[in-house]
C-alpha cells in the first residue's frame, strides 16, 4: 500500500523543489576566499531538500524510486557536508548549485504529464525544448570551465589545506554528478528529438491508454527520461 497517492507525492515533491531550489541562486559571485555565510545558507537549504526527497523516495519507492536520484542526492550531500561543517569551497559549491536552474523545467514536465497533456501539445513541446537547452547550458556546457577552475587549484597551498577527506569528497562527488548529468542529458535529448520529429506520438498515446486502464498500477516515469 502506498504511503500517499502517487499524484500527491509527485505534486508535493516537485512543488517543494520549485519553491526551495530556485531561490538558492541569488548568490552567484562568491569568491574563493570570501565570506561563505550566504553560500552555506544556500547549501543548508539544498541539503534539507535532498534529505526530504530521499525520505520521500524511500517511503514511495514503488511509484517514484530511481537509483540515479539516490546517487545524485548522496553525492551532493557527501560534498556539501564539508561546506556546512568547515565552510570550505564556497565558490565551487555555489557553482554546482547553478545547475538547479534547469529544475523548474524538469518539474513542469511532470505537471504536464499529471494533467495528461499529450506530448505533441505546444506547451509540452516548448517546455521540453527549454528544458533541453537550459539543462545543457547549466549542467553540460559549464563542465570545461568548472574543471579548469578545479585543476587550477591542484598543488596550491589552499588545496593542500583542505585535507584528504575534503579533497576526495569534492572530486569524487563532482565526477559522479557530471556522469549522472551526462546520462540525463542524453535521455532528455533523445526524448526531445522523438517529440520534435513526431516519433514520440505513438508512445505517448500508448502511455495515456495504459494510464487510463490502470492508473493506480502504472509506475510514473522519472523526470529525466524520455
C-alpha positions in Angstrom: 0.0 0.0 0.0 1.4 3.4 -1.0 2.0 6.0 1.7 0.3 8.6 -0.4 -1.5 8.6 -3.7 1.2 8.8 -6.4 0.0 12.1 -7.9 0.0 13.8 -4.4 3.6 12.5 -3.8 4.9 14.0 -7.1 3.0 17.2 -6.6 4.4 17.6 -3.1 7.9 16.7 -4.2 8.1 18.9 -7.3 6.3 21.7 -5.5 8.8 21.8 -2.7 11.6 21.5 -5.3 10.3 24.5 -7.2 9.9 26.6 -4.0 13.2 25.9 -2.3 15.7 25.2 -5.1 15.3 28.1 -7.5 15.8 31.0 -4.9 19.2 29.4 -4.0 20.9 31.0 -6.9 20.8 34.6 -5.7 24.4 34.4 -4.7 26.5 33.5 -7.8 29.6 35.6 -7.3 31.2 34.1 -4.2 34.9 34.4 -4.3 37.3 31.6 -3.3 38.2 33.4 -0.1 35.0 35.4 0.6 32.5 35.1 3.4 30.8 31.8 2.8 27.8 32.6 5.0 25.2 33.1 2.2 26.6 30.1 0.3 26.3 28.0 3.4 22.7 29.1 3.8 22.0 28.1 0.2 23.7 24.7 0.7 21.9 24.1 4.0 18.5 24.6 2.3 19.6 22.4 -0.5 20.7 19.6 1.9 17.3 19.9 3.6 15.5 19.3 0.4 17.8 16.4 -0.6 17.2 14.7 2.7 13.5 15.3 2.4 13.5 13.9 -1.1 15.5 10.8 0.0 12.9 10.1 2.7 10.1 10.6 0.1 11.8 8.2 -2.3 12.2 5.6 0.4 8.6 5.8 1.5 7.2 5.6 -2.1 9.9 3.6 -3.9 7.3 1.5 -5.9 6.0 4.6 -7.6 8.9 7.1 -7.8 12.0 5.1 -6.9 15.0 5.9 -9.0 18.6 4.8 -8.2 20.0 7.7 -10.2 18.3 10.2 -8.0 19.5 8.4 -4.9 23.1 8.5 -6.2 22.7 12.2 -7.1 21.4 13.1 -3.6 24.0 11.1 -1.7 26.9 12.5 -3.8 25.7 16.1 -3.3 25.2 15.5 0.5 28.7 14.0 0.8 30.4 17.1 -0.6 28.0 19.7 0.9 28.7 18.3 4.3 32.2 19.7 4.2 30.9 23.1 3.0 28.5 23.2 6.0 30.8 21.9 8.7 34.1 23.6 7.6 33.0 26.4 5.3 35.4 25.3 2.6 35.0 25.6 -1.2 32.1 28.1 -1.2 32.8 29.2 -4.8 32.7 25.7 -6.1 29.7 24.7 -4.0 27.7 27.7 -5.4 28.9 26.9 -8.9 27.3 23.4 -8.6 24.1 24.9 -7.3 23.6 26.9 -10.5 22.9 23.6 -12.2 19.5 23.6 -10.5 18.3 26.4 -12.8 17.1 23.5 -15.0 14.9 22.0 -12.3 11.7 24.2 -12.8 11.5 22.9 -16.4 12.1 19.3 -15.3 9.3 19.6 -12.7 7.0 21.3 -15.1 7.3 18.3 -17.4 5.8 16.1 -14.7 3.0 18.6 -14.1 2.0 18.3 -17.8 2.2 14.5 -17.5 0.0 14.6 -14.4 -2.5 16.7 -16.2 -2.4 14.3 -19.2 -1.2 16.8 -21.7 -0.2 14.9 -24.9 3.5 15.2 -25.8 2.6 16.9 -29.0 0.9 19.8 -27.1 2.6 23.1 -27.9 3.2 23.9 -24.2 4.8 20.5 -23.6 7.0 20.8 -26.7 8.1 24.3 -25.7 8.9 23.3 -22.1 10.8 20.3 -23.4 12.9 22.4 -25.7 13.5 24.9 -23.0 14.4 22.1 -20.6 16.9 20.6 -23.0 18.6 24.0 -23.7 18.8 25.1 -20.1 19.9 21.7 -18.9 22.7 21.7 -21.4 23.8 25.2 -20.6 23.8 24.9 -16.8 24.9 21.3 -16.4 26.9 20.3 -19.5 28.4 23.4 -21.2 29.9 24.6 -17.9 31.9 21.4 -17.3 35.1 22.6 -19.1 35.2 25.9 -17.2 34.4 24.3 -13.9 37.0 21.6 -14.2 39.5 24.1 -15.4 39.0 26.0 -12.2 39.3 22.8 -10.2 42.5 21.7 -11.9 43.9 25.2 -11.3 43.8 24.7 -7.6 45.8 21.5 -7.6 49.2 21.9 -5.9 48.3 25.2 -4.3 48.6 25.8 -0.6 44.8 26.3 -0.4 44.2 22.8 -1.9 46.7 21.2 0.5 44.9 22.8 3.5 41.7 21.2 2.5 42.9 17.8 3.7 42.5 14.4 2.1 38.8 14.0 3.3 37.6 17.2 1.7 39.6 16.7 -1.4 38.2 13.2 -2.0 34.6 14.3 -1.3 35.0 17.3 -3.6 36.5 15.5 -6.6 34.6 12.2 -6.4 31.2 13.8 -5.9 31.7 16.2 -8.9 32.7 13.3 -11.1 29.6 11.3 -10.0 27.3 14.3 -10.6 28.7 15.0 -14.0 28.3 11.4 -15.1 24.7 11.5 -14.0 24.2 14.8 -15.7 25.6 13.4 -19.0 23.3 10.4 -18.8 20.3 12.6 -18.1 21.3 15.0 -20.9 21.4 12.1 -23.4 17.9 10.9 -22.3 16.4 14.4 -22.4 17.9 15.0 -25.9 16.6 11.7 -27.1 13.2 12.3 -25.8 13.1 15.9 -27.2 14.2 14.6 -30.6 11.4 12.0 -30.7 8.8 14.6 -29.8 10.0 17.1 -32.4 10.2 14.5 -35.1 6.8 13.1 -34.2 8.2 9.7 -33.2 7.0 10.1 -29.6 3.3 10.4 -30.6 2.6 6.7 -30.6 4.4 6.1 -27.4 2.5 8.9 -25.7 -0.8 7.6 -26.8 0.0 4.1 -25.6 1.1 5.6 -22.3 -2.1 7.5 -21.9 -4.2 4.4 -22.7 -2.3 2.4 -20.1 -2.8 5.1 -17.5 -6.5 5.2 -18.2 -6.7 1.5 -17.9 -4.9 1.1 -14.6 -3.9 4.5 -13.1 -3.1 3.1 -9.7 -0.7 0.4 -11.0 1.3 2.4 -13.5 4.7 3.5 -12.3 5.5 7.1 -13.0 8.4 7.8 -15.3 11.1 9.8 -13.7 11.5 13.4 -14.9 14.8 12.8 -16.6 13.8 10.0 -19.0 12.2 10.3 -22.4 
